[in-house]
């Protein structure tokens, strides 16, 4: 349910006449907001490309890295980086980078826009992103895979830049499968098979006595993280739905059997699992936050679409109920179980995306998506360019624009929202032809 706050007034909804190419301007105010913001994001990408900063790029600098093992210095440097995000990056000479996940997300968003409008230019742009991914895959592995263009440090972790990461690779795999569904081009299926080969052959399998296992987060990373594990299962199940290769389904089922029983009684999942003998950050693995919960729910929803299962269905019902009742603040503000602030653009995008994805299962979810859209539009959007800001604190906003962390996720979320609104018989044009 949506929490109320007597000190927070409802947000006004403006009317706009600006719509993405191939889509008529809407008289429905919330659709108009999504259309307006998508126009701005499309214009931003055309003008700037996808090279930019990331919330984690500055953390590899030696001065910032030195503070990470200690709680208070870590919090202080985080606050400093968020208060002066652009100036500090210039001072420390942190380079801008191009992130594979941003390309995968833009491909997915633009393919959704193609499904809505049938404008071939969106599909051609999406193919360009997919081609970029194929050219920039990590080398020396069993299949196509991608990592982050910066080093990742955390307690128990030191992952070099470019190390293949499951989350990035699975989202790129999702883009490949969507491209195949829309074009019928067999080479996209072969590329998706290659991603599966990386998942099956190169990632750690963290086994348990019940025969289930969790895929490791990255090459050489033995953390058991539920959203990453379920993204792997999602990719394998969806590829199995096309190829019917038993090995894909068997591995996917084993990964699913790891994460499903670890749902709490109230419907939540921790970010990951932690054992006392592990070197990782226990607090991080035991947290429950908005966007990772959304990731888990969307992966289970995608799995259930191609592999209907009573246990998955029950987990979805419990999980979505927990999500709605515990991870939302006033008027569409996404929150975490450990507090309201800061509000991250990543969580805002997931709030729109997850509830839009659930609209076919639960029509009232679109009301929640609309509230999340309004909140993000008013509080984490540059009014001049439309670029999404990184974070909002109680008294200030971190105005860092992150192509991967914020812009690409919000683009995908808005496209999904418009797709869901169209399917809910709002005033978007009907789609014809093959869709996902």
C-alpha positions in Angstrom: 0.0 0.0 0.0 1.1 3.6 -0.5 2.2 5.2 2.8 0.8 8.6 3.6 2.5 11.7 5.1 0.5 14.6 6.3 3.4 16.9 5.7 3.8 16.0 2.1 1.3 17.5 -0.4 0.1 15.4 -3.4 2.2 16.2 -6.5 0.6 18.3 -9.3 0.6 16.6 -12.8 1.3 18.9 -15.7 0.1 18.4 -19.3 2.6 18.1 -22.1 2.3 17.8 -25.8 5.7 16.3 -26.5 5.9 12.6 -27.4 8.6 10.2 -28.7 8.8 9.6 -32.4 6.0 7.5 -33.7 3.8 8.1 -30.8 1.0 10.7 -30.7 0.9 13.1 -27.7 -1.4 11.8 -25.0 -4.3 13.4 -23.2 -3.7 11.1 -20.3 -1.5 13.2 -17.9 0.7 10.4 -16.6 1.3 9.0 -20.0 2.2 12.5 -21.1 4.8 12.7 -18.3 6.4 9.4 -19.4 6.4 10.5 -23.0 8.0 13.9 -22.2 10.7 12.3 -20.1 11.5 9.7 -22.7 11.9 12.4 -25.3 14.4 14.1 -23.1 16.3 10.9 -22.4 16.4 10.1 -26.1 17.7 13.6 -26.9 20.3 13.3 -24.1 21.6 10.0 -25.5 21.7 11.4 -29.1 23.7 14.4 -27.8 26.0 12.7 -25.3 26.2 9.0 -26.1 26.6 6.7 -23.1 30.0 7.7 -21.9 29.9 9.2 -18.5 30.4 8.8 -14.8 29.1 6.1 -12.4 28.5 6.1 -8.7 31.2 3.5 -8.3 33.9 5.0 -10.5 35.2 7.3 -7.9 35.5 4.5 -5.3 38.5 3.0 -7.1 40.5 6.2 -6.4 43.2 5.4 -3.7 42.0 8.2 -1.4 38.4 7.0 -1.4 39.3 3.3 -1.4 41.3 3.8 1.8 38.2 4.8 3.6 36.0 1.9 2.5 36.9 -0.7 5.2 35.9 1.6 8.0 32.2 2.5 8.7 32.5 6.2 9.6 35.1 7.2 7.1 33.2 5.3 4.4 30.0 7.2 5.2 31.9 10.5 5.3 33.5 10.0 1.9 30.1 8.8 0.5 28.4 12.0 1.7 31.3 14.1 0.3 31.1 12.4 -3.1 27.4 12.9 -3.2 27.5 16.5 -2.1 30.2 17.5 -4.7 29.9 14.7 -7.2 31.2 16.4 -10.3 33.7 18.7 -8.7 35.3 15.9 -6.8 35.6 13.7 -9.9 37.3 16.6 -11.8 39.7 17.2 -8.8 40.6 13.5 -8.6 40.7 13.1 -12.4 38.2 10.2 -12.4 37.7 9.3 -16.1 34.4 8.8 -17.8 33.6 5.3 -19.0 31.2 3.5 -21.3 29.3 0.7 -19.5 28.0 -2.5 -21.3 24.9 -2.5 -19.0 23.9 0.9 -20.3 23.9 -0.5 -23.9 21.9 -3.5 -22.9 19.3 -1.4 -21.1 19.0 1.1 -23.9 18.5 -1.9 -26.3 15.7 -3.2 -24.2 14.0 0.2 -23.8 14.2 0.9 -27.5 12.9 -2.5 -28.5 9.9 -1.8 -26.2 9.4 1.5 -28.0 9.5 -0.3 -31.3 6.8 -2.7 -30.0 4.6 0.3 -29.1 5.2 2.4 -32.2 6.4 -0.1 -34.9 8.9 2.7 -35.8 11.8 0.8 -37.4 14.3 3.4 -36.2 14.0 2.3 -32.6 14.7 -1.3 -33.6 17.8 -0.2 -35.6 19.1 1.8 -32.7 18.5 -1.3 -30.5 20.5 -3.4 -32.9 23.3 -0.9 -32.8 23.5 -1.3 -29.0 23.5 -5.1 -29.4 26.3 -4.9 -32.0 28.3 -2.7 -29.6 27.9 -5.4 -26.9 29.1 -8.1 -29.2 32.2 -6.1 -30.2 33.0 -5.3 -26.6 32.6 -8.7 -24.9 35.3 -9.8 -22.5 37.9 -12.1 -24.0 39.2 -15.4 -22.9 35.9 -16.9 -21.6 33.6 -19.8 -22.6 31.0 -17.4 -24.0 29.9 -13.8 -24.4 30.2 -11.9 -21.1 30.7 -8.4 -19.9 31.9 -6.6 -16.8 32.2 -3.1 -15.4 34.8 -0.7 -16.8 36.1 0.2 -13.3 37.6 -1.8 -10.5 35.2 -2.9 -7.7 36.4 -2.9 -4.1 34.4 -4.2 -1.1 35.0 -6.2 2.0 36.5 -9.5 0.8 36.5 -8.3 -2.8 38.9 -6.8 -5.3 37.6 -7.2 -8.8 39.6 -5.8 -11.6 38.0 -3.7 -14.3 36.5 -5.8 -17.1 36.0 -8.9 -14.9 32.8 -10.6 -16.3 29.8 -10.0 -14.0 26.7 -12.2 -14.0 24.2 -9.3 -13.8 25.7 -7.4 -16.7 25.9 -10.6 -18.9 22.4 -11.8 -18.1 20.8 -8.4 -18.9 22.8 -8.4 -22.2 21.4 -11.9 -22.7 17.9 -10.6 -22.2 18.5 -8.0 -24.9 19.7 -10.7 -27.3 16.6 -12.9 -26.6 14.3 -9.9 -27.1 16.1 -9.1 -30.4 15.5 -12.6 -31.6 11.8 -12.5 -30.6 11.4 -9.3 -32.7 13.5 -10.1 -35.7 13.6 -13.9 -35.9 17.3 -13.6 -36.6 19.0 -16.9 -35.5 22.3 -15.2 -34.8 20.8 -13.6 -31.7 19.9 -17.0 -30.4 23.4 -18.2 -31.0 24.7 -15.2 -29.1 22.3 -15.9 -26.3 23.6 -19.5 -26.2 27.1 -18.1 -25.9 26.0 -16.1 -22.8 24.5 -19.3 -21.4 27.8 -21.0 -22.0 29.6 -18.4 -19.9 27.0 -18.8 -17.1 27.2 -22.6 -17.1 30.9 -23.0 -17.5 32.8 -20.0 -16.0 30.8 -18.9 -13.0 31.3 -20.5 -9.5 28.5 -22.9 -8.5 28.0 -22.5 -4.8 26.4 -25.9 -3.9 24.1 -26.9 -1.1 23.1 -30.3 0.3 19.7 -30.3 -1.3 21.2 -30.3 -4.8 20.5 -26.7 -5.4 23.2 -24.2 -6.1 23.7 -20.5 -6.4 25.6 -19.0 -9.4 28.5 -16.8 -8.2 28.1 -13.0 -8.7 31.2 -12.8 -11.0 34.2 -14.8 -12.1 36.1 -15.4 -8.9 33.3 -13.9 -6.7 31.7 -16.5 -4.4 29.0 -14.3 -2.9 25.6 -15.8 -3.0 23.4 -13.0 -4.3 19.7 -13.7 -5.0 19.1 -11.2 -7.8 22.2 -12.3 -9.7 21.4 -16.0 -9.3 17.8 -15.5 -10.5 18.9 -13.4 -13.5 21.0 -16.4 -14.5 18.0 -18.7 -14.0 15.9 -16.3 -16.0 18.3 -16.3 -18.9 18.6 -20.1 -18.9 14.8 -20.7 -18.7 14.1 -18.2 -21.5 16.7 -19.7 -23.7 15.3 -23.2 -22.9 11.8 -22.0 -23.9 13.3 -21.4 -27.4 15.7 -24.3 -27.8 14.3 -26.9 -25.4 17.8 -28.0 -24.3 17.4 -30.0 -21.1 20.8 -28.9 -19.7 19.6 -25.3 -19.6 16.4 -26.1 -17.7 18.2 -28.4 -15.2 20.7 -25.7 -14.3 18.0 -23.1 -14.1 15.9 -25.2 -11.8 18.8 -25.9 -9.5 19.5 -22.1 -9.2 15.8 -21.5 -8.7 15.7 -24.1 -5.9 18.4 -22.2 -4.1 16.6 -18.8 -3.9 13.0 -19.8 -3.5 13.3 -21.5 -0.1 15.3 -18.5 1.2 12.4 -16.2 0.9 11.4 -15.0 4.4 8.0 -15.7 5.9 7.0 -12.1 5.4 7.8 -12.4 1.6 11.1 -10.6 1.5 14.6 -11.7 0.4 17.8 -10.5 1.8 20.3 -9.2 -0.8 22.3 -12.4 -0.3 23.3 -15.2 2.0 26.0 -14.9 4.6 27.9 -17.5 6.6 30.1 -16.6 9.5 33.3 -17.9 7.9 33.0 -15.7 4.8 35.1 -12.6 4.3 32.2 -10.5 2.9 30.2 -7.6 4.4 27.5 -9.3 6.4 25.4 -6.1 6.7 25.4 -5.7 2.9 24.3 -9.3 2.2 21.6 -9.2 4.9 20.0 -5.9 3.7 16.6 -5.6 2.1 16.3 -2.7 -0.3 13.9 -1.5 -3.0 15.7 -2.1 -6.3 17.2 -5.5 -5.5 13.8 -6.7 -4.3 12.3 -5.5 -7.6 15.0 -7.3 -9.5 14.2 -10.6 -7.8 10.5 -10.2 -8.4 10.9 -9.4 -12.1 13.1 -12.4 -12.6 10.6 -14.7 -10.9 7.8 -13.2 -13.0 9.8 -13.8 -16.2 10.6 -17.4 -15.1 7.0 -18.1 -14.3 5.9 -16.9 -17.8 7.9 -19.7 -19.5 8.1 -22.2 -16.7 4.8 -22.1 -14.7 5.3 -23.4 -11.2 3.1 -23.3 -8.1 6.0 -22.5 -5.8 7.1 -19.6 -8.0 3.5 -18.3 -8.2 3.2 -18.4 -4.4 6.6 -16.7 -3.9 5.5 -13.9 -6.3 2.3 -13.3 -4.4 4.1 -13.1 -1.1 7.0 -11.1 -2.4 5.0 -8.5 -4.3 2.8 -8.0 -1.2 5.8 -7.4 1.0 7.2 -5.1 -1.7 4.1 -2.9 -1.8 3.6 -2.8 1.9 7.1 -2.2 3.1 9.3 -0.6 0.4 7.2 2.5 -0.5 7.0 5.9 1.2 4.7 8.9 0.6 3.4 9.5 -3.0 5.5 7.0 -4.9 8.8 7.5 -3.0 10.8 4.2 -3.0 12.3 3.3 0.3 14.4 0.5 1.9 13.7 -1.5 5.0 16.5 0.4 6.8 15.2 3.9 6.1 13.9 6.5 3.6 17.0 8.5 2.7 18.8 8.8 0.5 16.5 8.0 -2.4 18.4 6.5 -5.3 17.4 7.0 -9.0 18.1 3.3 -9.4 15.3 2.6 -6.9 13.0 5.1 -8.7 13.5 3.4 -12.0 12.9 0.0 -10.5 9.8 1.2 -8.8 8.4 2.2 -12.2 9.7 -0.9 -14.0 8.7 -3.6 -11.5 5.2 -2.4 -11.0 4.7 -1.9 -14.8 6.0 -5.5 -15.3 3.4 -6.7 -12.8 0.5 -4.8 -14.4 -0.6 -7.9 -16.4 -0.8 -9.9 -13.2 -2.2 -7.2 -11.0 -3.8 -4.2 -12.7 -3.6 -2.0 -9.6 0.2 -2.1 -9.9 -0.1 0.5 -12.6 -1.3 3.0 -10.0 1.8 2.4 -8.0 3.9 2.8 -11.2 2.3 6.1 -11.9 3.0 7.4 -8.3 6.6 6.3 -8.7 6.9 8.0 -12.0 5.5 11.3 -10.7 7.8 11.3 -7.7 10.9 10.7 -9.7 9.9 13.2 -12.4 9.5 16.0 -9.8 12.4 15.2 -7.4 15.2 13.5 -9.4 15.0 15.1 -12.9 17.0 18.0 -14.3 14.2 20.4 -15.4 16.3 21.8 -18.2 17.7 18.6 -19.9 15.5 15.9 -18.4 18.6 14.0 -17.2 18.0 11.9 -14.0 19.9 12.9 -11.0 21.7 10.3 -8.9 20.3 10.7 -5.4 18.0 12.8 -3.2 18.8 13.3 0.4 16.5 15.0 2.9 18.1 18.4 2.4 20.0 18.2 -0.9 20.2 16.4 -4.2 23.3 14.8 -5.7 23.2 16.1 -9.3 25.5 13.4 -10.8 24.1 12.1 -14.1 25.0 8.4 -14.6 24.3 6.8 -18.0 24.4 3.3 -16.6 23.0 3.7 -13.0 20.3 6.2 -13.7 19.6 7.2 -17.3 19.5 3.8 -19.0 17.5 2.2 -16.2 14.9 5.1 -16.3 14.7 4.9 -20.1 13.9 1.2 -19.9 11.4 1.8 -17.1 9.5 4.5 -18.9 9.3 2.4 -22.1 7.9 -0.5 -20.0 5.4 1.8 -18.3 4.1 3.1 -21.7 3.9 -0.5 -22.9 1.9 -1.5 -19.8 -0.4 1.5 -20.1 -1.1 0.6 -23.7 -1.9 -2.9 -22.8 -4.2 -1.5 -20.1 -6.3 0.1 -22.9 -5.0 3.7 -22.4 -4.7 6.0 -25.3 -1.6 4.6 -27.0 -1.8 3.2 -30.5 -2.3 -0.6 -30.7 0.7 -2.7 -31.7 0.7 -5.2 -34.6 3.1 -7.9 -35.5 5.3 -10.1 -33.4 6.1 -8.9 -29.9 7.9 -10.3 -26.8 
